[in-house]
Amino acid sequence: MIKKRIGDLLIERGLITQADLESALNAQRETKEKLGEILIKNKIVSPEDMAKTLAVQLNVDYVDLAKVNIPLSLSDYVQKNTAKQNHLVPVQKQEDTLFVAMDDPLNYYALDEVRKVTNLKIVPLISTHVAVERAINTLYGNEGARQAIADYKKEYNAVGDDNPGNFDFVISENSYNIEGEGAPVIRLVNSIIERAVAERASDIHFEPREGDMDVRMRIDGIMREILTVPKDVTPSVIARVKTMSAMDVAEKRVPQDGRFSVSVMNKSIDMRVSTLPIAWGEKIVCRLLDKTNTSIDKEMLGLSPEDMEKYEKLIHYRNGVMLLVGPTGSGKTTTMYAMLNELNTRDVNLVTLEDPVEYNLEGLNQVQINPKINMTFASGLRAILRQDPDIVSIGEIRDGETAEIAMRAALTGRFVMSTIHTNDAVGAIDRLEDIGVEPYLVSATLRGVISQRLVRRICPYCGEEYEPTRDELSRLGIEMEPGMKFKIGKGCQHCFNTGYAGRIAVFEIMMVNPEIRELIYQNAGRRAIEDALHRSPEGFTSLKEAAIKLVKQGITTPYEVLRITNEDA
């Protein structure tokens, strides 16, 4: 039986037109790429549809790896290096047959290698390239941890140590390459870090419980449970992370802070670590910062044209105070570094006060806060003002003393940037006055406030349109428009079945014009300032209004709008 060509099959299934096929074939003659790669790259066909069509052509089964729970025991049959080199992952074992998923079932060399290693009959299944990659990371991320735990227990039983938590670690420097280190507990921690980097996690949480320890990761702003570590291994894991962070391993009664660097997957990752004594031990949280990605610019922020105009005006003031507001994890640091990258020129003296210094920027004068030696934001700011600065960036305004020094510095001709924790832009005024700054000082120096949040993007691979319900529109506070369509992600292997992939910032920018300045001076209150903002010539878009625009554009969902505005989702 003669196999049909892939292009003809795609046309038969209504996935492409004859014109699409001819265009792709013309491109193929020039690039020599596979036809499927060209169609996927030009977004004519989705990776899933291409894999399903290839399954028909090659007479193999398609597998949706996002919906398959792969047993950890299968990693015993195919080693991690073999899986990565041949880009395949074991999915199921039935008697003497092993089913493996791959994006190229015609790779007979890979199938033969697995057959020789396992002495099993190998049946290939087809899936997408991304799905196989993620399945490998998930299976062997946990497999590495599982094997490390097993090896640790063997060593512990062999030694007969009554206290498995007392291990000595030899540390030469506070920077690590996580490849090739052999002790089981070291490999266990390394595998957790490697998985966090692979899945773009921003934080790792080690949480001791009564009977074991949960390992969770924050991915796209949402916590996910990744692994459970047995109780007898927990003390050594905690000790390993604390030792890497240059903390006192013996001190378990008080919180500690530390940091270390790792090299993993060709990335240099800075890990900020904090401990907290809890009922069942010490909870550890590691914040991951990719030091190889410091070239943040304003174009990456996702500002609308209207907001970009306000942004440009704000950061190019010669004096005054500009504030960034929002909760932890709202993207303020990214926005601040984008501003610093733009303002960091050789004709100005720019000094930052940070706690901690998250990214080292060339040519920037960055000061690390250290309360232990009385280097606080307030004392550091006083010192900086004797250094002839043009621009001062303060990591966070936490108290009235720091706020007042910053405001008075702005009065003497400096431009001061900082962050403050409030829910929205107008709330920054209330917060400043609440910590003791006089209204006249706020009125005289405040130039503007940028409030922001991060919302999850709908996965581009599984997003589909639907007609919103009246209930959804009512909760968003908008009216139905003719032909209105929203989008939602139905979940696929690209997004771990969540329907979301990545995040985008939502902004609310308040420009302080003469009318608002006068209202602040008079201590007129929130309602009066909000009314003035909505009739200001610069215009004003609230966080909720900005997020609703993204819903209408098919970038995010109503659920995300309600989540970031603290409304019932």
C-alpha positions in Angstrom: 0.0 0.0 0.0 1.4 3.4 -1.1 1.5 5.9 1.7 -0.1 9.3 1.1 2.1 12.3 1.1 1.8 14.4 4.3 0.7 17.5 2.3 -2.2 15.5 0.7 -3.3 14.2 4.1 -3.3 17.7 5.6 -5.5 18.9 2.8 -7.8 15.9 3.2 -8.2 16.7 6.9 -9.0 20.3 6.1 -6.0 21.6 8.0 -4.4 23.5 5.0 -5.3 24.6 1.5 -3.6 23.8 -1.8 -2.2 27.3 -1.8 -0.7 26.8 1.7 0.9 23.6 0.5 2.4 25.1 -2.6 3.7 28.1 -0.6 5.3 25.7 2.0 6.8 23.5 -0.8 8.4 26.6 -2.4 9.9 27.6 1.0 11.1 24.0 1.4 13.1 24.2 -1.9 15.0 27.2 -0.4 15.4 26.2 3.2 15.6 22.4 2.9 13.5 22.1 6.1 10.9 19.5 6.6 7.5 20.4 5.3 5.9 20.0 8.7 8.5 22.3 10.3 7.7 25.0 7.8 3.9 24.8 8.3 4.3 24.8 12.1 6.8 27.7 12.0 4.4 29.8 9.9 1.5 28.8 12.2 -0.5 27.3 9.4 -0.8 24.0 11.3 -0.5 23.4 15.0 2.1 21.0 16.3 -0.6 18.7 17.6 -2.4 18.5 14.3 0.8 17.8 12.5 1.7 15.0 14.9 -1.8 13.5 14.5 -1.5 13.6 10.7 1.9 12.0 10.8 0.4 9.3 13.0 -2.1 8.5 10.2 0.6 8.6 7.5 3.1 6.4 9.5 0.4 4.1 11.0 1.5 4.8 14.6 -0.6 5.9 17.5 -0.6 9.6 18.7 -0.3 10.2 22.4 -1.2 13.4 24.3 1.5 13.4 26.9 -0.2 16.1 28.9 -2.9 13.6 29.8 -0.6 10.7 30.5 0.7 9.9 34.0 4.1 8.3 33.3 5.2 6.0 36.2 8.5 7.0 37.7 9.6 3.3 37.5 9.9 3.6 33.7 13.0 5.7 34.2 14.7 2.4 35.2 14.4 1.1 31.7 15.6 4.2 29.7 18.3 6.3 31.2 18.1 10.1 31.2 21.0 10.5 28.8 19.5 8.0 26.3 16.1 9.8 26.5 17.7 13.2 25.9 20.0 12.2 23.2 17.3 10.4 21.2 14.5 12.7 22.2 12.1 10.0 23.4 10.4 9.1 26.7 9.0 5.8 27.9 5.3 5.9 28.4 4.0 2.5 29.3 5.3 -1.1 29.8 3.1 -4.1 29.1 4.8 -7.5 29.8 7.7 -7.6 27.3 6.7 -4.5 25.4 7.8 -0.9 26.1 5.9 2.0 24.5 8.0 5.1 23.9 6.8 8.6 22.7 8.9 10.5 20.2 8.5 13.3 17.7 10.3 11.2 15.0 9.1 7.6 15.0 11.3 6.9 11.9 14.4 7.3 14.0 15.2 3.6 13.9 18.7 4.1 15.3 17.1 5.5 18.6 14.6 2.6 18.7 17.3 0.0 18.2 19.4 1.6 20.9 16.5 1.4 23.4 15.7 -2.2 22.3 19.3 -3.3 23.0 19.4 -1.6 26.4 16.1 -2.9 27.6 15.8 -6.3 25.8 12.2 -5.4 25.3 10.0 -5.1 22.2 9.8 -1.3 21.5 6.6 0.3 20.1 6.9 3.9 19.0 4.2 6.5 19.6 4.2 10.0 18.2 3.8 13.3 20.1 5.0 16.8 19.6 8.6 18.0 20.1 7.6 20.2 23.0 5.5 17.6 24.7 8.3 15.0 24.6 10.8 17.6 25.9 8.6 18.4 28.9 7.8 14.8 29.6 11.5 14.1 29.7 12.1 17.0 32.1 9.2 15.9 34.3 10.0 12.2 34.4 13.7 12.5 34.9 13.4 15.5 37.2 11.5 13.4 39.6 13.5 10.3 38.8 16.8 12.0 39.7 15.2 13.0 43.0 13.8 9.5 43.6 17.1 7.8 42.8 19.0 10.2 45.0 16.6 9.5 47.9 17.0 5.8 47.4 20.9 6.1 47.3 20.8 8.3 50.4 18.8 5.7 52.3 21.2 3.0 51.3 24.2 5.0 52.5 22.4 5.9 55.7 21.5 2.2 56.4 25.0 1.1 55.6 26.6 3.6 58.0 24.0 3.1 60.6 23.9 6.7 61.6 21.2 7.4 64.2 20.9 11.0 63.0 20.7 11.2 59.2 20.6 15.0 59.4 24.3 15.3 60.5 26.2 15.4 57.3 29.3 17.5 56.7 29.5 19.4 53.4 32.7 20.8 52.1 32.2 24.1 50.4 34.9 25.9 48.4 32.9 28.9 47.2 29.4 30.1 47.2 28.9 29.2 43.5 28.0 25.8 42.1 27.8 23.9 38.9 25.1 21.4 39.5 26.4 18.8 37.0 28.5 15.9 38.2 28.3 16.2 42.0 27.9 12.7 43.4 26.6 12.5 47.0 22.9 11.5 47.0 21.6 14.5 48.9 23.6 16.8 46.6 22.0 15.1 43.5 18.6 15.4 45.1 18.9 19.2 45.6 20.5 19.6 42.2 17.6 17.7 40.5 15.1 20.0 42.2 16.9 23.1 41.0 17.3 21.8 37.5 13.6 21.1 37.3 12.8 24.6 38.6 14.9 26.1 35.8 13.5 23.9 33.1 9.9 24.8 34.1 10.6 28.6 34.4 9.8 28.6 38.1 10.3 31.8 40.0 10.5 30.2 43.5 11.1 26.8 45.1 9.4 26.1 48.5 10.7 23.4 50.8 7.9 22.8 53.4 8.5 20.2 56.2 5.3 18.5 57.4 4.6 16.0 60.2 5.4 12.9 58.1 7.5 14.2 55.1 8.4 17.4 53.2 6.5 19.0 50.3 8.5 20.6 47.5 6.4 23.2 45.6 7.3 25.6 42.8 5.7 28.9 41.7 5.3 28.8 37.9 3.6 31.7 36.2 2.6 33.0 39.6 0.7 29.9 40.7 2.0 27.3 43.2 2.4 23.7 42.0 3.3 20.6 44.0 6.3 18.9 42.5 7.7 16.3 44.9 7.4 14.8 48.3 10.6 14.1 50.2 10.6 11.4 53.0 10.9 12.6 56.6 14.3 10.9 57.2 15.8 12.7 54.2 14.4 16.1 55.0 17.1 17.3 57.5 19.9 16.6 55.0 18.1 18.5 52.2 17.5 21.5 54.5 21.2 21.3 55.6 22.4 21.1 52.0 20.5 24.2 50.9 21.5 26.2 54.0 25.2 25.3 53.5 25.1 26.3 49.9 23.6 29.6 51.0 26.4 30.2 53.6 23.9 30.0 56.5 24.5 28.6 60.0 23.4 25.0 59.6 23.2 24.4 63.4 21.0 27.5 64.0 17.3 26.4 63.5 15.5 28.7 65.9 15.7 32.0 64.0 15.1 33.0 60.4 18.2 33.3 58.2 18.9 34.8 54.8 21.5 33.8 52.2 22.2 33.4 48.6 24.2 31.3 46.1 24.7 30.9 42.4 24.3 27.8 40.2 25.1 27.1 36.5 22.4 24.9 35.0 21.2 24.4 31.4 23.7 27.1 30.1 22.2 29.6 32.5 23.7 31.4 35.4 21.0 31.4 38.1 21.2 33.5 41.3 19.3 31.9 44.2 18.1 34.1 47.1 17.3 31.9 50.1 15.4 32.5 53.3 14.5 30.2 56.2 11.6 30.3 58.6 11.2 28.1 61.7 7.8 26.4 61.5 6.0 23.7 63.6 7.7 20.7 61.8 11.2 22.2 61.1 12.5 24.9 58.9 10.7 26.1 55.8 13.0 27.3 53.0 12.1 29.5 50.0 14.5 30.0 47.1 13.9 32.9 44.7 15.4 32.2 41.2 17.0 35.0 39.3 18.4 34.5 35.8 21.5 36.6 35.7 22.0 35.9 32.0 18.9 37.9 31.3 19.6 41.5 32.4 19.0 43.3 29.1 15.5 44.3 30.1 14.2 47.3 28.1 10.9 49.2 28.0 9.7 47.3 24.9 9.6 44.1 26.9 7.2 45.5 29.5 4.1 45.3 27.3 3.0 49.0 27.7 0.2 50.2 25.5 1.0 53.2 23.3 -0.9 55.6 25.7 1.0 54.1 28.7 4.3 54.3 26.9 3.8 58.0 26.4 3.3 58.5 30.1 6.2 56.2 31.0 8.6 58.2 28.8 7.4 61.4 30.4 7.8 60.1 33.9 11.3 58.7 33.7 12.8 61.7 32.0 11.9 64.2 34.7 15.0 66.0 36.0 13.7 66.1 39.6 10.8 64.8 41.7 9.7 61.4 42.9 8.3 58.5 40.7 6.8 55.5 42.5 6.2 51.9 41.4 3.5 50.1 43.4 2.0 46.6 43.6 2.2 43.5 45.8 5.2 41.1 45.9 5.5 39.2 42.6 3.8 41.9 40.5 6.8 42.6 38.3 8.0 45.9 39.9 11.6 44.8 39.9 11.5 44.1 36.1 10.0 47.5 35.4 12.6 49.2 37.7 15.5 47.5 36.0 14.1 48.5 32.6 14.1 52.1 33.8 17.6 51.8 35.1 18.9 50.4 31.9 17.5 53.3 30.0 18.6 56.0 32.4 22.1 54.5 32.9 24.2 56.8 30.7 27.6 58.3 31.2 26.3 61.9 31.6 24.5 61.2 34.9 25.4 59.9 38.3 22.9 57.1 39.0 23.0 55.3 42.4 20.8 52.5 43.6 19.9 51.3 47.1 18.8 47.7 46.9 17.9 44.8 49.3 19.3 42.7 47.8 21.1 43.7 44.6 19.3 41.3 42.2 21.1 42.1 39.0 24.5 43.6 38.5 24.3 46.3 35.8 27.5 47.5 34.2 28.3 51.2 34.9 25.7 51.4 37.7 26.6 52.4 41.3 24.6 49.7 43.3 24.6 49.7 47.1 23.6 46.7 49.1 21.4 47.3 52.2 22.8 45.6 55.4 20.9 46.4 58.6 23.4 44.4 60.7 25.9 47.3 60.2 23.2 50.0 60.2 23.3 50.3 56.4 19.5 50.9 56.1 17.6 52.6 53.4 17.5 55.8 55.5 21.2 55.8 56.4 22.2 54.7 52.9 20.1 57.4 51.3 21.8 60.1 53.5 25.2 58.8 52.4 24.2 58.8 48.7 23.0 62.4 48.8 26.6 63.4 49.7 27.8 61.6 46.5 26.4 64.2 44.1 23.7 62.0 42.5 21.5 63.0 39.6 19.2 60.0 39.9 18.6 57.9 43.0 16.8 54.5 42.9 15.5 53.2 46.3 14.6 49.5 46.4 11.6 50.2 48.7 10.2 52.9 50.9 9.3 51.1 54.1 9.1 53.9 56.7 8.5 57.6 57.1 12.1 58.5 57.6 13.2 57.0 54.3 10.2 58.6 52.5 10.9 62.0 53.9 14.6 62.0 53.0 13.6 60.9 49.5 11.0 63.6 49.2 13.4 66.3 50.4 16.2 65.0 48.1 13.7 65.5 45.2 13.2 69.1 46.4 16.9 69.8 45.9 16.9 68.8 42.3 17.3 65.0 42.3 15.1 62.5 40.5 14.1 59.7 42.9 12.6 56.4 41.9 11.3 53.8 44.4 8.7 51.2 45.1 6.0 51.1 47.8 3.5 48.4 48.7 -0.1 49.6 48.0 -3.0 48.1 46.0 -3.2 50.8 43.3 -1.7 54.2 42.2 -3.9 56.5 44.3 -3.2 54.3 47.3 0.4 55.4 47.2 -0.7 58.9 48.3 -2.5 57.5 51.3 0.4 55.2 52.2 2.9 58.1 52.2 0.7 60.2 54.4 0.1 57.1 56.6 3.8 56.7 57.3 4.1 60.3 58.3 5.0 62.3 55.2 3.2 65.7 55.2 0.7 66.3 52.3 2.6 69.5 51.3 5.8 67.4 50.7 4.0 64.8 48.7 2.3 67.5 46.7 5.5 69.3 45.9 7.6 66.3 44.8 5.4 63.4 43.5 5.5 63.3 39.7 3.6 60.1 39.1 2.8 56.5 40.2 2.9 53.3 38.2 0.8 50.5 39.6 1.1 47.0 38.0 0.1 43.4 38.2 1.0 40.3 36.2 -1.7 38.2 34.5 -1.3 34.9 32.8 -1.3 34.7 29.0 -3.6 32.2 27.3 -1.6 29.4 25.8 -1.2 30.1 22.1 -1.5 26.4 21.2 -4.8 25.5 22.9 -6.5 28.9 23.1 -10.0 28.9 21.5 -12.7 31.5 21.1 -16.1 31.4 22.9 -19.0 33.7 23.4 -19.0 35.2 27.0 -21.9 34.6 29.3 -24.0 37.4 30.8 -22.7 36.5 34.2 -19.1 36.9 33.0 -19.8 40.3 31.5 -21.7 41.4 34.7 -18.7 40.5 36.9 -16.4 42.4 34.6 -18.8 45.3 34.6 -19.0 45.6 30.8 -21.8 45.4 28.2 -22.2 42.8 25.5 -21.0 44.1 22.1 -22.1 42.6 18.7 -19.8 39.7 17.8 -17.9 39.9 21.1 -15.6 36.8 21.6 -13.3 35.9 24.5 -10.6 33.3 24.5 -9.8 30.5 26.9 -7.1 27.8 26.9 -8.5 24.3 27.0 -5.2 22.9 28.2 -2.5 21.0 26.3 1.1 19.6 26.6 2.6 23.0 26.0 1.0 24.5 29.1 0.9 21.6 31.4 -2.8 21.4 30.9 -3.4 24.8 32.6 -4.5 26.7 29.5 -1.9 29.4 30.3 1.7 30.0 29.2 3.7 33.0 30.4 2.6 36.3 31.9 2.1 39.9 30.8 2.1 43.0 32.9 -1.0 45.2 33.4 -0.4 48.9 34.2 -2.2 51.8 35.8 -0.3 55.1 35.5 -1.2 58.2 37.5 0.3 61.4 36.3 0.3 64.2 38.9 -1.0 67.3 37.1 -1.6 70.7 38.8 -5.2 69.8 39.8 -4.2 66.6 41.5 -1.2 68.3 43.1 -3.6 70.8 44.6 -6.0 68.1 45.8 -3.0 66.3 47.5 -2.0 69.5 49.2 -5.5 70.0 50.5 -5.7 66.4 51.7 -8.9 66.1 49.7 -9.1 62.3 49.8 -9.2 59.4 47.5 -12.6 60.0 45.8 -11.7 63.5 44.8 -8.4 62.5 43.3 -9.9 59.6 41.4 -12.6 61.9 39.9 -9.8 64.3 38.8 -7.8 61.5 37.3 -10.7 60.4 35.0 -11.2 63.9 33.7 -7.5 64.7 33.3 -6.1 65.6 29.8 -3.6 62.7 30.1 -6.4 60.2 30.6 -6.4 57.4 33.1 -7.0 53.7 32.8 -7.4 51.6 35.9 -5.8 48.2 36.4 -9.2 46.5 35.9 -9.9 48.5 32.7 -6.4 47.7 31.4 -6.9 44.0 32.1 -10.3 43.9 30.4 -8.7 45.3 27.3 -6.4 42.3 27.3 -9.4 40.0 27.6 -11.1 41.6 24.6 -7.8 41.2 22.7 -7.8 37.4 23.5 -4.6 37.7 25.6 -5.9 36.7 29.0 -9.2 35.5 30.6 -11.9 37.1 32.8 -10.7 34.8 35.6 -7.3 36.6 35.6 -8.9 40.0 35.7 -11.0 39.1 38.8 -7.9 37.5 40.4 -5.7 40.5 40.2 -8.4 42.9 41.2 -9.2 40.8 44.3 -12.8 40.2 43.2 -14.6 36.9 43.5 -13.3 34.7 40.7 
